Amino acid sequence: MATETQQGSLRVAFIGLGNMGGPMAANLVTAGHAVRGFDLSAAAMDRLAAAGGRAAASIADAVRDAQVVITMLPAGEHVLAAYDGQQGVLANAAPDAVLIDSSTVPPEIPRQLARLARPGTLLLDAPVSGGTAGAAAGTLTFMVGGDAALVERMRPLLGNMGRAIHHGGPLGAGQTLKLCNNMLLGILMAGTSEALRLGIANGLDPKVLSAVMQQSSGRNWTLEVYNPCPGVMENAASSRGYTGGFATDLMAKDLRLAHGAALASDVATPLGDLARRIFEVHRANGHGGLDFSSIFQDPVTLAQALDVK
C-alpha cells in the first residue's frame, strides 16, 4: 500500500484524471494532500470531488498556488499542449512549484519541456508501471528522471501513489526506463501466448503447461500474474473477457515509442520491432480496446507482422 507522507499536506494540482490519473489523485487525497484536478471529462472531475478533491475550471485554475503539479496524459502532444501556452502549466504554476509528468511519452518530451520552461524550473519525468489495479491500490512503480535531490524530495509524495520509486538519471531517463520495460513486456506477452497456443494445440492442459513454465526456465511475469489464457488465472484480464487492464492501443503506442528511441540511438531491437508489428496487426484487427493479453486469441502470422512498416 501507499506509504504515509513525511512532508505534511501539500497543495497538489493533478491534470489528467482518467483510468490512471483518477485513482492516483484519489490516493493523494487519502494521504491528506489538498488536490485540485482538471480533466476534459466532467465525470472524471466528479469522481475526484466524490473522493474529496476539488475540481478546477481549467489547467490554469488547477495549478495556480499548487506546490506540486502532476500530469498524467495520453500522449506527448497532450503533454506539450497542457504545459505550453498562456493557459498552460508553465505560464501559471508558481516559480518554485515542482512539475512532474507521469505520462508515457518519448524521452525527448521532458527535455523539450525544460527548454520551454523558465530557467530553474523544477521538472521530473516519472512514468509508472502497474496498470489500473496498481493505480487504485497505490502500488505503482515510478521510474523517475531528473535531479537526484529533487527526486529524494518528492519520494514521500510519490510513495503515496506507489511502492517503488527508481531514479534512472537525468531528465528523460524515466521515460527510457519505461520504454525498455514495456518493450520487454510486449515481447514476453507475445512469446508466452505462442507457447501456450502451441501446447494447447498438442493436447496440453494450459494450467499444467503454465505451472511447468512458471517453475522452469521460461518463467516470466506474464505467467506469474497475468496469464493470457482464459481460465488459468482467476484475477487476470483474460478471465474477464480481456476487459480493463492495459489496452492493446497503449501497448502498441509504447512499442512505437520504444522503436523510435531505438532508431534515435542506433540500437538494434529486432524482437522489440517484431513485437511492435504483432501488436499493430492485433490492433488493426479491432482489438485496440481490449487488454493487450488478448493477443493470445488473435494469432498473428509472421507474414502479417512483416507486412507492417
N, C-alpha and C positions, 0 to 999 in steps of 0.2 A: 504494500500500500504506500501511498504518498507520504513523505516524511513531513513533520511539522516544520514550519518556517522558523529560522533563527533570526529573521530580520524584522519581526513585527509586521503589522499590517502595512501593505504597500498599495498605492493607487496604481492600478493596472488597467491599461486600455487593451482590449482584445479585438482585433479586426479579422473577421472570418469565423463564423460560428456554425460551421457545417458539421458533418459527421465526426470530424476530429476536433475542430476548434471548440465546438459547443461543450462537449464533456470536459475538455481541458480547462476552459474558462470556469465551468461549474466547480471543478476541483479547487481552483484558486479561491473561489467564493467560500467553499467549505473550509479552506485553510485560514480564512479570516481576512483575506485581502478585499479591498474595495474595487470591484471590477465594473468598468463601463465598456460595453461591447457594441460593435456595429457589424451588420451584415445586410446584404441586399434583400434577404428573406425576412419578412416580418415575423413569420412563425419561429425562425431561429432566435430572433431577439426576444420573442415572448417566452421561449424556453429559458433563456438566460435570466429574464426577470423572475420567472417562477422559481428559479434556483437561488435567487437572492441577489443577482447582479442588477445592473441598470442598463437600459437600452439607450444608446446615443442616437442623435438625429443624423449624424454624419461622421466621417472619419475625423474631420477637424474637431468636431464636438467631443468625440471619444478620447482623443489624445491630449487635448488641452489640459494642462495641470497633471498629467499622468507621470509617475516616476519611471514606469516601465511600459513599453509598448510591444505587444506580441502580435505578429501577423501569421495567419495560417490560411493560405490561399491556394487555388488550384494549379496555377502555372506562373512562369516568370513574367509574362505580360501583365498579369493581375497584380503581382508584387510591385512592379515598376509603376503601374498606374496608381496604386494605393500610396506609394511613397512620394511620387513626384507631383508637381503642380501646386497651385495656390491652396487647394483644399486637402492636400496630401499630408502624410505623416511628417515629412521633413520640414515643411513650412509651418507646421502648427504645434509640433511637440516642443517641450521645454528644452533648452540647450543642454541641460545635464541629464535628460531622460536616457535610459538605456533602451535601445531598439533591437528587438530580437525577431528574426524571421524564421519561422519553423516550417515554412512551405518546402516542398521538394522541387528545386529549380536547378538550372545549370550553375556550376560553381562560379561562373563569371557574374551572375546577377548580384550577389552580395558585394562583390568588388565594384560593380557598377554603381550600386547604392552609395558606397563610400565616396566615389567620385562626385556623385550628385550632392552629397551632404556637405554641410559646412565643416571646416577643419575642426578636429576634436570631437566630432560626433561619436557616441559610444554605440558601436554596432557589433552584433553577433549573428552568425547564421547557425541555426540549431534545429535541423530536421529531425524527425523522430521515426522510430520503428516500434511496432507493437499493435498497430491497427486500431480499429474502433473499440475493441474489447480492452486493450491497454489504455486507451484514452479515457474510457469510462472508469476503469479500476485504478487509475493513477499509477500504472506500472510501465509507462513508456520508457524506451531507451532514447536518450538525447545524444546526438552527435554534433559537437559544437566546434565552430571555427571562430577565431578572434583572439584578442588579447588575453593572456593567461590569467592575469589578475582580475580582469572583468569577469571571466568565466567563473572564477572562485567566488567572486562577489555575488553572482547570480545563481550559484549552485543550490542554495537553500530554496529559492523560488522555483527553479526547475524541478527540485525534489518534491514539490507539492503536486507535480503532474507526472513524475516518473521515478523509477527506482534505480536507474543507471544513467550517469552523465559522463560522457567521454569527450575530452578535449583533443581534437585532432591536429591543431596547428593554427596558422593564421586564418584570416577571413577567407571563406570559401572551402576550407578543409572539411567543415561539417557536411557540406553538400557532396564532396568527393567520397567521404566515408559512406554516406547513404547510398550513393550510386553504386559503389563497389559491392555493398551488402545486397542491394536489390538485384543487381545483375546476377550474383551467385544464387539468390533465391529463385529467380526465374529459371536458371539452368537446372537447379535441383528439382523444382516442381515438374518441369518438362521431363526430366530423366526419370524421376520416381514414377510418374504416370506411365511412361513407356514400360518400365519394368513390371509394374502391376498389370498392365494390359497383356503383356507377354505371358506372365504366369497364369492369369485367368483364362486366356485362350488355350492354354495347355492343361487345363483342369485343376489348377491350384486354387485353394481357398484363399481369398485375399487377406483374411485375418491371419492365417498361418504364414503366408508369404510376408506380410508386413512385419509380423513378430520376428521372423527369421532375419529379415534385412535390418530391422531395428537393433538386433543383438549381434549383428555381424559387421563386416567392413563397409557395407552400404548404408550404414546408419547416418541419418541426417534429420534436420529439424522438421521437414515435412512429414516424415514417418513418426516422429515423436509426438507432435502436437497438431498437425494439420493434414492428416491423411486425405488424399484427393478422392479415394474410392468410397462411395456412399455405403454407410452401414458399418464401416470398420471402426470409426471413432465417433462416438455419440455427439460430442460437442463441436465437431468440425463443421465448416460451412458445407462440405459435401453431403452431410447428413441432414441438412435443412434446405435442400434444393439449390445449393450454391448461392444462397441469399446472404446479404451482409458481408462482413469481412473486407477484403482488399480486392477492388474491382479489376477486371481484366483491362479496362481502359487505363487505369492507373499503372498497372504493371507494364503495359505497352509503352506508356509515357516514360516511365523510369528507364526502361530498356533503351528507348530512343535517346534519352539524356546520357546514359552510360556510353552508348555508341558514339555520340557526339564528343564526349570527353575523351574517349579512346582515340578518335581521329585527331582531335586537337593536340593530344600529347604523343601522337605517333606510336601508340601501343597496340599490338595485335591482340584482338579478343575474339577469335573465331567462334568459340562456344557461346559467348555473350551475343554475338551478332546473329547466330543461328536461333538462339532463344528469342531475340527481338523479332525475327521474321516469323517464328512459330506463333508468337502471341499476336502479331499483327494479323495473321491469317485467321486465328481464333476470333479476334475482334471483328474482322470483316465478315465472319460467318454469323454475326448477330449476337455474340456473347459478351459484348463490352461491359454490360451492366452486371453480369454475374461475377461471383468471386473467381479469382484467377485460377483456383484449383479445378475449375470446370474444364480446363484443358484436358483432363482425364477422359471426359466424354466426347471429345472432339478431336480424334486422331488427325494430326496434320502430317501429310506426307512430305518427304524431303523435297520432292519436285515442287509442291505447293509453296514450301518455305523459301526455296531458292528463287522462286518467281517474284518474291518481294524485293524491292530495291532499298 
